[in-house]
């Protein structure tokens, strides 16, 4: 007698293709990634969005994405309208994938009427992917982590 173990991947059947397409399209409406944010910022033109760092002042000083607006989540209700234009989409970020700060900031902004996306990976992946960042002491940059993309800086093909 043999015992079979259910395949954990298929324990719940995959969604039908149309449902899967709707789900993944929806996810892209709410999220973007570090590389996709970096590309228009590097082009030095109108990005079509404003990038918001929702962390504390101490975190901002430690390092932040160049060109980002500093707006800690707790201050969004009282300061968003002075710093942001509701006609321009907002992209939020916080520390990294282990932090819900960007999600909380995105929620607060959406509740105020802003179109908003969350930058997956946050500041952690900005640095790990080798993009320059600003600190209170000036601009810094680290080598790309080979676990985040090609070490030669080429396109990952995503």
Secondary structure, DSSP 4 states (H G I P E B T S, - for coil): -------TTTSSPPPPHHHHHHHHHHHHHHEEEHHHHHHHHHTTS--SEEEEE-S-HHHHHH-B-TT-EE--GGGHHHHHHHH--TTSEEEEE-S-TT--HHHHHHHHHHHTT--EEEEETHHHHHHHTT--EEETTEEE--PPPTTTS-TT------
